[in-house]
Amino acid sequence: MSWKGKILASLVFIGSVLFFLWAPHSGLKTTTYYFLMIKYILMALSFNLMAGYVGYISFGHVAFYGIGGYVAAILVSKTPLSNTAYLCLIAGPLGAALSGYLLGMVLLKLRGAYFAIATIALNEALKVIMFNLPETFSGGTFGIPMPSIRNPAAAYYLMLFCTAAALILVYAVVKSKLGVTLRAIREDEDGAMAIGINAPKYKVWAFTLSTFLMGLAGAIDIFFIGYIYPEASFNIEVNVEVIAMTMLGGLGTVLGPAIGSVALFMVADFIWAKWPFSHLILLGFVLCILVLFMRRGVLGLVEEKIPSLRGKIL
Amino acid sequence: MRTFYMLDFTLLVQASINGLLIGGVYGLASLGLSLIWGVMKVVNLAHGVFIMLGAYLGYGMYHLLGLHPLLGMIIAIPLGAGAGFLSYRYLLHRIMEAASSELEMEMMCLLFTFGISIIIYGTALNIWGSDIRGIPALLPTLFLGELDVPSSRLIAFASALGLGLILLVVLKKTFTGKAIRAVTQNRAYVMLNGIDPVKIYQIAFSIGITYALMAGVVISLISPITPFMGGYYLLKCFTVVVLGGLGNPLGTFLGGLILGLAESYTSLFATYAISPAVAFITLILILIFRPGGILGTLR
């Protein structure tokens, strides 16, 4: 990227951070709106790291969002750690990353459709297990109410900070040698192994990082809402939204998930408010049309139409 | 946890009967998924919502027209064949041809069928809401000594067996069926023999969708009907297909019976609530340790 491009990119980045700092100025309603928007950006970044750069589409990625939330929630409500809530907040994503590391070692042996199905099954199995664990431990079907730790404003700024940091982190990873390695695995895993890349190791580390970000979103979310229950934490519809958002922006680009999340969130929220459940139909159509006509998303289309930008889009 | 004295012989036989009857229906529900997956290497994530649509067909037949739910087949067959033919011809074929590698094709088809399933699911939620509907037992329960066999489950099992046999005969005895099996093994040789694999894919996809709808009609006899049932049955079908191997109707049917028995015994020995998790955990374990299925693939 030329120095002009770098300056432009930093200006846009700083401008959008400033916008989001200013955005929740008028009460809880706008805070909630922009909080959800940023949360989807973080989740789409996490999903894109696996789907876009390593080529493993996880249809049950939201499971790690649930794990992150539940680890934090159980620590907050069932252990003496509750007066040091920030420790629980860190423990959430760490728990998600640990489970991501262990499950990744097993699940990433599967490729393509088999990986996709195994992740769906993982999410559903975790949901059923959370439903059936003893209520004294995980709250069972009704979940865990945690009114004492609820703090929407703090959670909003924390989520904003973490998402901005995650965006920079993903950019750094993509530009580093690790990013090149991951793309090599995406293009041809056997070929990458043949030239001496330890693909299983890199895949597991990418999965760990991805699940860490997902767990982070889940853990911050419980501090925003002050409540957690299995149906919302392991909700496959959230995964649908994240997939459609990432695809819309452009799979395998740094900024694509962020652009797609903001655009689709606004449209889906508008439709959901007028006609509940119709936003699902819209998401389905978006997904189908993207696969049929624009499989590289908006950024891919821009790159195609404006040749001078080729290879310069993040 | 149940105590030991309850595990007498009658209860065990009763659990086995329940498991086998429901397992046969699981087998039928998975035939379409298994066929499309085996022949076209396309994992149809919209399989579950077609089962759901079939169940609403059976429900509508009974409650709107006052006929037997199984007569829903009369609508299910042309609807499934038409939907399968059109969606393959105008959409899926495009996606499969545009992909540069087999992995990309697999991924794009996953995303596309996922999109289709969300459209149908969202539409169903809008039309029918999330109410739980159902068809009452049409015939009284049969009592065999100390055992009781719900007759609707018996009818569902018999229909499943019949439909499974029809598919088996079509695949083994007819020319089209032989061509479908041949495409699975070697696409190039099939083309050398003057058979257009695209036509065979069309037929296989239509049969797969039709079987999903027909399975839904059968399921409407024995199961509560909601828009959410699609996802629930999709995952069961995945488990059945990876248990039984791809594209092999006999294996798929056996996989269904195994899953039915496993669920039934789980609710007998542990609790009923945990039995869905058993299916999912079985699925993950088989995918990791025996990805070819327990019984092998289509031959």
Boltz contact constraints between the chains, C-beta under 6 A:
constraints:
  - contact:
      token1: [A, 57]
      token2: [B, 107]
      max_distance: 6.0
  - contact:
      token1: [A, 106]
      token2: [B, 288]
      max_distance: 6.0
  - contact:
      token1: [A, 110]
      token2: [B, 287]
      max_distance: 6.0
  - contact:
      token1: [A, 112]
      token2: [B, 103]
      max_distance: 6.0
  - contact:
      token1: [A, 112]
      token2: [B, 106]
      max_distance: 6.0
  - contact:
      token1: [A, 113]
      token2: [B, 43]
      max_distance: 6.0
  - contact:
      token1: [A, 113]
      token2: [B, 106]
      max_distance: 6.0
  - contact:
      token1: [A, 113]
      token2: [B, 110]
      max_distance: 6.0
  - contact:
      token1: [A, 114]
      token2: [B, 287]
      max_distance: 6.0
  - contact:
      token1: [A, 116]
      token2: [B, 110]
      max_distance: 6.0
  - contact:
      token1: [A, 117]
      token2: [B, 238]
      max_distance: 6.0
  - contact:
      token1: [A, 118]
      token2: [B, 284]
      max_distance: 6.0
  - contact:
      token1: [A, 118]
      token2: [B, 287]
      max_distance: 6.0
  - contact:
      token1: [A, 121]
      token2: [B, 280]
      max_distance: 6.0
  - contact:
      token1: [A, 121]
      token2: [B, 283]
      max_distance: 6.0
  - contact:
      token1: [A, 121]
      token2: [B, 284]
      max_distance: 6.0
  - contact:
      token1: [A, 124]
      token2: [B, 235]
      max_distance: 6.0
  - contact:
      token1: [A, 124]
      token2: [B, 280]
      max_distance: 6.0
  - contact:
      token1: [A, 125]
      token2: [B, 277]
      max_distance: 6.0
  - contact:
      token1: [A, 125]
      token2: [B, 280]
      max_distance: 6.0
  - contact:
      token1: [A, 125]
      token2: [B, 281]
      max_distance: 6.0
  - contact:
      token1: [A, 128]
      token2: [B, 276]
      max_distance: 6.0
  - contact:
      token1: [A, 128]
      token2: [B, 277]
      max_distance: 6.0
  - contact:
      token1: [A, 129]
      token2: [B, 277]
      max_distance: 6.0
  - contact:
      token1: [A, 132]
      token2: [B, 273]
      max_distance: 6.0
  - contact:
      token1: [A, 132]
      token2: [B, 274]
      max_distance: 6.0
  - contact:
      token1: [A, 240]
      token2: [B, 118]
      max_distance: 6.0
  - contact:
      token1: [A, 277]
      token2: [B, 122]
      max_distance: 6.0
  - contact:
      token1: [A, 277]
      token2: [B, 125]
      max_distance: 6.0
  - contact:
      token1: [A, 277]
      token2: [B, 126]
      max_distance: 6.0
  - contact:
      token1: [A, 280]
      token2: [B, 118]
      max_distance: 6.0
  - contact:
      token1: [A, 280]
      token2: [B, 122]
      max_distance: 6.0
  - contact:
      token1: [A, 281]
      token2: [B, 119]
      max_distance: 6.0
  - contact:
      token1: [A, 281]
      token2: [B, 122]
      max_distance: 6.0
  - contact:
      token1: [A, 281]
      token2: [B, 123]
      max_distance: 6.0
  - contact:
      token1: [A, 283]
      token2: [B, 118]
      max_distance: 6.0
  - contact:
      token1: [A, 284]
      token2: [B, 115]
      max_distance: 6.0
  - contact:
      token1: [A, 284]
      token2: [B, 118]
      max_distance: 6.0
  - contact:
      token1: [A, 284]
      token2: [B, 119]
      max_distance: 6.0
  - contact:
      token1: [A, 287]
      token2: [B, 111]
      max_distance: 6.0
  - contact:
      token1: [A, 287]
      token2: [B, 115]
      max_distance: 6.0
  - contact:
      token1: [A, 288]
      token2: [B, 112]
      max_distance: 6.0
  - contact:
      token1: [A, 288]
      token2: [B, 115]
      max_distance: 6.0
  - contact:
      token1: [A, 291]
      token2: [B, 108]
      max_distance: 6.0
  - contact:
      token1: [A, 291]
      token2: [B, 111]
      max_distance: 6.0
  - contact:
      token1: [A, 291]
      token2: [B, 112]
      max_distance: 6.0
